[in-house]
Amino acid sequence: MNFIIYLVILIPWFISSLLFPFNAIFYQTLKLPFFNPPGIVFAIVWPILYILIALSFYLLLKKELINRNYLFAYLLNFILNQSFSLFFFYLNNLTLTLYDTILLFFSTIYLLWETKKLSKTSFYLLIPYMLWITFATILYTTIYFIN
């Protein structure tokens, strides 16, 4: 039963990639910075991060530590995270994607802040996500300005 609950938490993180998959035609039209990783890196990193985010949430849920502030931070971050694929790969809107990326960066800081108040273990599970979001914000901001 615990594994099923974990899957219910994990699966929504993959929704946007199913609804708004990678758009290779659009992506190939963009100028990319020298530090843009190969596509396979994204395909490996994001699932790992989603597994860690879901595990962090699951541990808090299991210990009944989730409060309103944390839940708001989590849901806000989830919506902004999922919106990236909509704005970038489906709408091909670089400006909306930039706003979303910046808001996602700050919402990730907020999520970590609220998580740290509840559980150090859950907080530590989110550190790789914060590092990747920081890199992704720098990467996308660069893509925005060179295009």
N, C-alpha and C positions, 0 to 999 in steps of 0.2 A: 504493500500500500504506500509506503514512503517513497518508493521509486516512481510510482504513478503521480504522486503529488509533485515530486521534483520535475517530472516531464511536463506537467501542466504549467509549471512556472517557466520552464526552459523553452518550450515550443513557440510561444508568442514572440520571442526575440528573433525568430527566423521569418516572421510573417512578411516583412517588407521585402526581403530578398526573394520571396516567392511571388509576391504581387508586383514588384518592380525590379525585375532582375537586371543584372549588369547589361548595359547598352553599349556594346563594343563599337558600333558605328559612331555614336556620339562621342565616346571616349577617345577614339582615334583622331577626331578632329581637334582635340585639345592640345595645346602646348603644355608639356609636363616638365617640371623641374628635374635637375640631375639627380636629386635624392628621392625621386618617386620609386618605390619598390616595385619589383615585378608583380604581376597580378596574382601569382600563386601565394605570395606572402599574405595578401588580404584574405584569400580563401582558407588559409591555415589559421591566421590570427583571430579573425572574427568569431568562428565557432568556439575556439578556446576561451575567448573573453566572455561569450554568452554563457558558456558552461560555468565559468567562475561567478558571473553576476547572478545566475540562477541559484548556484550553491550558496552564495552569500545570503540571498533572500530566504532560501529554504532553511538555513540554519537559524535565522532570526524567527521565522515562522514556527519552526519546531520548538523553540524555546519561549514562544509567545512574547517576543520582545518588540514586535512591530507596533509603532504608534502612528498617530496622524501625520506628524511632521516627516517621519521617515517614509511613510506611504506616499505622501505628496511628492517628496524628492524622487522616489523611485519611479512613480508614474510619469512625472514630468520628464525625467531622464529617458524613460522608455519611449515616450511619444516623440521627443526630439531625436533620439537615436533612429527610430523607425522612419521619421520624416525625411531623413537624409536621402534615402533611396527614392522616395517619391519626388522630391525636388530636383535631385541630380539626374538620376537614370530615367525617370519617366517624363518629368516636365522639362528637363534639360535647362533649368533656370539657375544660372550661376549665382545670381544675387540672393534669391531665396535660400539657396544652399549655403551661402556665406553666412547669412543671418542665423540659419539653423545651426551651423557648425559652431559659431561663437556662443550661442545660447547653450548648446550641448556641452561645450567646455565648462561653462560656469555651472550648469546644472550637475555636471559630474563632480565638481568640487563640493557643491551643496549635498549631493548624495553621499559622498565620502564623509563629510562633516556630520551628517545625521546618523550614518552607520557607525561611526567611531563612538558616538554617545551610547550605542546599544551593545556593541560587541567588537572587540579587537580582532577576533578571528574573521568575522564577516568584513570588517574594514580592510584587513590585509589581503583578502581575496579580491578586493576591488583595486588595489594598487596597480596591477598590470593594465587594467582598463583605463585608469587615469593617465598612465604613461602613454598608452596608445592614443587616447583622445588628444593629449597634448601634441603628440607628433602629427596626428591627423589634422588638427587645427592649423598647425604651421604649414603642413602640406597643402591643404585645401585653400588656405588664404593665399599662398604663393600661386597656386593654379588660377585662382580668381584674378589676381592682379596681372599675371602674364597673358591672360586671355582677354 
